[in-house]
Amino acid sequence: MTTETNLNDPLTEWCGHSGAVVDVVSGQEIIECVRCGFRHVVPLPTVDSLIETYATEYYRDEKPAYLIHAGEDYEWATLNYRDRLDMLTAHLSVGQRSLLDIGSGPGLFLKFAADCGWRVHGIDPSIQAAAHTREMGLPVTQAFFGSENVGDLGTFDVVHMNNMLEHVPNPRELVEKASTHLSENGLICIGVPNDYNPLQEALRDKGGFDPWWIVPSHHLNYFTFDSLNRLLTAAGFRVLSQTTSFPMELFLLMGDNYVGDDALGRSCHNKRKQFELLLQRAGQGNLRRELYEVFAKLGLGREAIVIAQKA
């Protein structure tokens, strides 16, 4: 039962979760949860209530142009896929090349990894995404990870979750379940939006922006590098490395207000692509990677990307 609260109340409580209310958006509270160690929506939905949304509605209603943009972004996307695989390979022994992608979407990262010689398997609740993955000849389970109909996925050297942990009601439980599918000393790689970061806070405090990054209809959880690292440590992992992606908030700080403007947002995205691709073509790929590692140490960047090892 949710207690009556407002932004001036010190705490709100719901089903064992408690914390200060940091925002109220669309009538839903976001709390700094003492129990979880990260910010999340209350009340949290059940997995059953999310099945219809993610099985049929998400790609149809929220991401109708995803595959069109994926084609336009292919060269840039593979640059980032290569970075991800290289980061993982640096922590693996020779011959360790199997990957379970939880929340695999249409299977584009799976396809790249498979083309690079990895044994892969995807799992995603979306009927459309799973169908697209199968059309590329890749193994995929269409289900919510952790549900009864998942079946025996086996073990892998790497469990990968990108832009997925922010959508689930119990991230720690999911990470702990994922660890059961890892081989000895296996790795987990998680990428989530880096929310409430210093650039967002600056724009909110002095730029007149509302917290545009809060979308409680889909994003239940809001992580920083610190809170993601705490979750992984609590779930029995040892953090090995972290990086980020381009800090898109820089465009907002420079006056390109893409919030709610899809055309301008796409334009800013294309500038980010050009920045990264030109560095790569100029032989400065290591500089780009090192720059993003420095951003991550400062808590900056649009994503928090962390690699950790099963303890």
N, C-alpha and C positions, 0 to 999 in steps of 0.2 A: 504494500500500500504506500503510495507516495504522500509525503507530508505536504501540507500547504507551505509554500515558500515564495520568496521573491528575491531579487538580486541583493537585497540588504541582509537576508538571513545568513547566519554563519555556516549552516549545514543543511543539506537535504538528505533524506534517507529513503531507500527503496530496496526491499528484499536483500538486506545484508550489505548493500552498497551505500556508502555515505561520503559526503564531501561538500566543499564549498561550490556553489553555483557560479560558474564562470561566464555563462551565456544562456540566454533563452532565445531560441530561433524557431519560428513557426509553432510556437506554443510548447516546444520541447526544451527541457533543461539539459545543459551539458555541465557535468560536475567534475571536479578534480577528485577522483575516487581514491579514498584511502586504501581500500581493500585491493583494488586492481593496480594502482600505481600509475595510471594514465587517465586521461580525460575521456569520458564517454557520455552518451545520451542516457537519460532515464525518463520513463521506464524503457528497458531493453525488450525488443520483440523476441519471440521464440523462433527457433529454426523453422518450425512448421509454418509459421506465418510468413516466412520469407520465400518459401518454396515456389509459389506461383510467380512472385516478382522476378526471381532470378532464373526460373525455368523458361519463361516465355516473354516477359515484359521488358527486361533490362536492355537487351540489344535492340529490341523493336522500338521502344519508346525513348530510352536514354542515349543510346549510341547507334542511331540509324545509319550514320555515315562512317562508322568505324572502319569497315573494310575498304571503302573508297579512300579514306585518308591513309590507311595502312599501305595501300599501293603507292600513293604519292610519297610516303615517308620511307619506302623500303630501304634505300641506301643508308639513310640516317639511322633507321631502326637496327639494321644489321651491325652498324658501328657499335651501338650500345649492347647488342646481343653478344658481340665478340668480347667487349670489355667484361661483361658478366661471366662468360665462360672462362676467360683468362684469369679473373680474380679467383674463381673456384678452383681452377686447375693448379694455381699456385699453392693451394693448401691440400692437394690430393696426391696420393702415391701414383706411380705409373700403373696404368691399367684400370684405375678407378674412374669409370666414365658412364655412370648410370644416373638418371635424373627423373624424379617424380615432380611434375609441375601441378601444384594444387591451385585451382583457379586459373586454368590454362587458357581460358578464352578461346579465340578462334584457332589457336595452335601455332601461331607464327614463331614464337620463341622455341617451341618444341621442334618445329620444322628445321630451324637453323641449327639447333643442337644435334638433331639427327643427321643432318647433312655434314656435320663436323665429326661424325663417328660415335656419338653418344647413343646409348640405349635409353629410350625415353618412354614415358607414359604420362598422359594428362588426365586430369579430373576436373570437371566443371559442371555446375548445375544447369547451364543454359542449353536448351535443345538446339538452338541455332548455332551456337559456338561449337558444340560437340559434333554436329553434322559437318561443319566446315573443316574441322580437324580430321574427321574420317575421310572426307573428300581428298585430302592431301596424303592419304594412306598411313596415317599415324594412329597408334593405339590410344583410346581415350575412354574414360568412364563418365557417363552423363549422370551425375549425382552430386549431392552435397557431401563433401568429405566428412567422414565421421558418422554418416547415416547408415542405417542397417543394410541398405542395398548397394553398398560400395563393393563388397566382395573382397577377395584376397588380392591385394595389390603387390604383395611381396616387399622386398627390401631394396634400397637404392643407396648410392653413395652420396647423393644430394637430394634434399627436398627444397623446392623453389616455390616461393609465394610472392607474387608481385601484384600490388594494388588489390589485395584481397583481404588482409587482416582487418582493415578498417570497416569491413562490411559485416562481420560475424558477431553474434552476441557474446561469445566467450573466447577471446583470443588465446588466453593461456591454455585452456583445455584443448583447443585445436592444435597449438604448438606441441603440447605434450603428446597428443595422439600422433602427430606427424613424426615425432622422434621414434616411435615404435616401428616406423618404416625405414629407419636409417640403419645402414651397416655399421659395424664397429668404427668409431671415430668419424662417423659420417658428418656431413655439413648441412646446415640449414641456411638458406639465403632468403631474406625478407626485404621487400621494398614496400614502403607505405608513404602516403603524403606526410611531409614534414610540416605539421600544422602548429600554430601559435609560435612560429619562429620569429626571430628578432625583426626581420624586415616586415612581416605581417603586422607585428605589434607597433612598429613605427608608423606604418600607414594607417593603422587604426587610431593610434593616439594623436598623431599630428597631421594626418592626411585627410581626415574626414571620411574614411572608409568604414563601412559596416563589415563585420567578419564574414566576408564572402566565401571563405573556405569551409564554412559550416553548412553541411547539407544533410540534415538528420534523416531525410527520407531514405538515404542510401548509406551515408557514412555515419556509423554508430560510434566509432572510436577515433580519437585524435591523439597522434603520437608525436613525440620529439625523439631525437637520438637517445637522450637519457632515458626516457620512459620505455622505449623499445628495448634498449640494452638491459634495463631492469627486468622486463618481462622475460627475455631470453635467459638471463641468469637464474631467475626464479624457476624457470621450466627445465633447468638442468643443462644449460649450454654455457660454453665459454666463448666470449666474443673475440673474434680474430681480426676483423678489419671492417671499416665502414667507408662509404663514399656517398655521393649525392648526384643530383642532376642539376641542370642549369637553374639558377634562382630566378624564376619567371617574375617575381615581385620587383625585380630591377626595372622592368618596363613600366610598372605602375609608379615607381619612384621617379622615373624620368618623364612622366606625363602621359604615357600611353595607357589610358584606362580601358582595358579590355574586358573588365567585369561586366557581364551581360551583353557584350558585343562580340558575337561569334566571329564576324568577319575580321575585326581587329585582333581578336585572340588568335585566329589562324595566321594573320600576318606576323604577329609577334613570335609565334611558334616557328614560322619559316625563317625568321631572323636568327633564332636560336639554332636551328638546323644549319644555316649557312655558317655561323660562327664555328660550330663543332666540325663540320665537314671540311671547311677550309683549313683549319688547324691540322686535321688528319692528312689532307692532301699535301700539305706543306711539310710533312714529316714531323709534326709536333704533337702526335698523339699522346706521347708520354707527358708532355706539358699539360695537356687538357686533363688527363687522368690525375696528375698531381695537384692541379688547381682544384679539382672537385674534392679531393681528399682533404685539402686545406679548408675548403668551405665546410665540409662535414665536421671538422674539428671545431669550427666556430659556430656550429649549430645552424648553418645556412644551407640553402639549396631547396629545390621543390620537393625532393624525396629524401627520406632516410632509408638508406640501403645498407644492411648489416649482414655480414657473414659470421656464423658462429659454429662451433664444433660440439657435437654431443659429448658430454663429460663422461 
